[in-house]
């Protein structure tokens, strides 16, 4: 569970990522990642820090360039605008470790509530997960980012 959250900007030019064990969001241009003349050790100088976004690994980018991101510590889902402004768009005690985000052509954000933090290995062998597991959706009025260029 190291660097797990990953999303690509709607224009394909920026790769966003976050270490699961931190609250920070970073990005790097996909052009820099493809440039074989830049030594791997020098890529760190191409990384941009976006700020603290909350802890989670589920992320997806919408067609308007917003990033949708989970925050399991606060049972919430955040929207990160292209200008870096972060806002909470959903907060509910039922949002237990939001992960595996998808945006449908119906302009709904779909999110799995996987309850990872309730697994037995985190609670001295006692499984605290509660069934049924949930798939949540919320209207975001944004289409999925195109994966075609």
C-alpha positions as CSV (number, residue, x, y, z in Angstrom):
1,X,0.0,0.0,0.0
2,X,2.4,2.6,-1.2
3,X,1.6,4.8,-4.2
4,X,-1.9,3.6,-5.1
5,X,-4.0,6.6,-6.1
6,X,-3.5,7.5,-9.8
7,X,-5.5,9.6,-12.3
8,X,-4.7,11.2,-15.6
9,X,-5.9,14.7,-16.5
10,X,-8.7,15.0,-19.1
11,X,-6.2,16.2,-21.8
12,X,-3.7,13.3,-20.9
13,X,-0.9,15.8,-20.1
14,X,-0.7,15.3,-16.4
15,X,-0.5,12.3,-14.2
16,X,-1.8,12.8,-10.6
17,X,-0.8,10.4,-7.9
18,X,-0.9,10.0,-4.1
19,X,0.8,7.7,-1.7
20,X,-1.9,5.8,0.3
21,X,0.0,6.3,3.5
22,X,-0.1,10.1,3.2
23,X,-2.6,12.9,2.6
24,X,-0.7,14.6,-0.2
25,X,-1.4,14.9,-3.9
26,X,1.3,15.2,-6.5
27,X,1.5,15.5,-10.3
28,X,4.0,15.2,-13.1
29,X,3.6,15.8,-16.8
30,X,3.2,12.8,-18.9
31,X,5.6,14.4,-21.4
32,X,8.4,14.3,-18.7
33,X,7.6,10.7,-18.0
34,X,7.9,9.8,-21.7
35,X,11.1,11.8,-22.2
36,X,13.9,9.2,-22.2
37,X,16.5,11.9,-22.0
38,X,15.5,12.8,-18.5
39,X,17.3,10.5,-16.0
40,X,15.0,8.8,-13.6
41,X,16.6,10.6,-10.6
42,X,15.9,14.0,-12.2
43,X,12.2,13.3,-12.6
44,X,11.7,14.4,-9.0
45,X,12.4,18.0,-10.1
46,X,9.4,17.7,-12.5
47,X,6.9,16.8,-9.7
48,X,4.4,19.4,-8.5
49,X,2.9,19.3,-5.1
50,X,-0.9,20.1,-5.0
51,X,-1.4,20.0,-1.2
52,X,-3.1,17.9,1.4
53,X,-6.2,16.2,0.0
54,X,-7.1,13.7,2.6
55,X,-6.2,10.0,2.9
56,X,-7.4,7.6,0.3
57,X,-6.3,6.0,-3.0
58,X,-9.5,6.1,-5.1
59,X,-9.3,8.9,-7.7
60,X,-10.7,9.6,-11.1
61,X,-10.7,12.6,-13.5
62,X,-13.7,14.0,-15.1
63,X,-14.0,15.6,-18.6
64,X,-14.0,19.1,-17.2
65,X,-10.6,18.4,-15.5
66,X,-11.8,17.9,-11.9
67,X,-10.4,15.1,-9.9
68,X,-12.8,13.1,-7.7
69,X,-11.1,11.6,-4.6
70,X,-12.0,9.7,-1.5
71,X,-11.0,10.6,2.0
72,X,-11.6,7.6,4.2
73,X,-10.5,9.4,7.4
74,X,-13.4,11.8,7.1
75,X,-15.9,9.5,5.4
76,X,-16.1,11.8,2.4
77,X,-15.5,12.4,-1.3
78,X,-13.7,15.5,-2.5
79,X,-13.6,17.3,-5.8
80,X,-10.3,18.9,-6.8
81,X,-10.8,21.6,-9.3
82,X,-8.2,22.2,-12.1
83,X,-7.0,25.4,-10.2
84,X,-6.2,23.3,-7.1
85,X,-9.2,24.3,-5.0
86,X,-10.4,21.3,-3.0
87,X,-14.0,20.9,-1.8
88,X,-15.9,18.2,0.0
89,X,-18.9,17.1,-2.2
90,X,-20.2,14.2,0.0
91,X,-19.8,13.4,3.7
92,X,-21.6,10.5,5.3
93,X,-20.7,7.9,7.9
94,X,-21.7,5.2,5.4
95,X,-18.7,6.3,3.1
96,X,-16.3,3.8,4.6
97,X,-13.1,3.8,2.6
98,X,-14.3,5.1,-0.7
99,X,-12.4,3.5,-3.5
100,X,-12.6,2.3,-7.2
101,X,-14.1,5.5,-8.7
102,X,-15.9,5.5,-12.1
103,X,-17.8,8.2,-13.9
104,X,-20.6,7.0,-16.1
105,X,-22.0,8.5,-19.3
106,X,-25.0,9.4,-17.2
107,X,-22.8,11.9,-15.4
108,X,-22.9,10.0,-12.1
109,X,-19.8,9.3,-10.0
110,X,-19.8,5.7,-8.9
111,X,-17.8,4.7,-5.8
112,X,-17.2,1.4,-4.1
113,X,-17.3,1.5,-0.3
114,X,-14.8,-1.3,0.4
115,X,-14.4,-1.0,4.2
116,X,-10.7,-2.0,3.9
117,X,-9.9,-0.5,7.3
118,X,-12.3,-2.8,8.9
119,X,-10.5,-6.0,7.8
120,X,-9.4,-8.5,10.5
121,X,-5.7,-7.7,10.0
122,X,-6.3,-4.2,11.4
123,X,-8.4,-5.4,14.4
124,X,-6.5,-8.2,16.1
125,X,-8.1,-10.8,13.9
126,X,-11.7,-9.6,14.2
127,X,-13.4,-8.8,10.9
128,X,-15.5,-5.6,11.4
129,X,-16.8,-5.3,7.8
130,X,-20.5,-5.2,7.5
131,X,-22.4,-6.6,4.5
132,X,-23.9,-5.8,2.2
133,X,-21.0,-3.9,0.7
134,X,-22.1,-0.7,-1.0
135,X,-21.8,0.9,-4.4
136,X,-22.7,4.6,-4.1
137,X,-23.5,7.0,-6.8
138,X,-23.9,10.8,-6.9
139,X,-24.8,13.1,-9.8
140,X,-21.8,15.3,-10.6
141,X,-22.9,16.8,-14.0
142,X,-19.6,15.9,-15.6
143,X,-18.8,13.2,-18.2
144,X,-15.9,10.8,-17.8
145,X,-12.6,12.0,-19.2
146,X,-11.9,10.7,-22.6
147,X,-9.3,7.9,-22.8
148,X,-8.9,8.4,-26.5
149,X,-6.6,11.0,-28.1
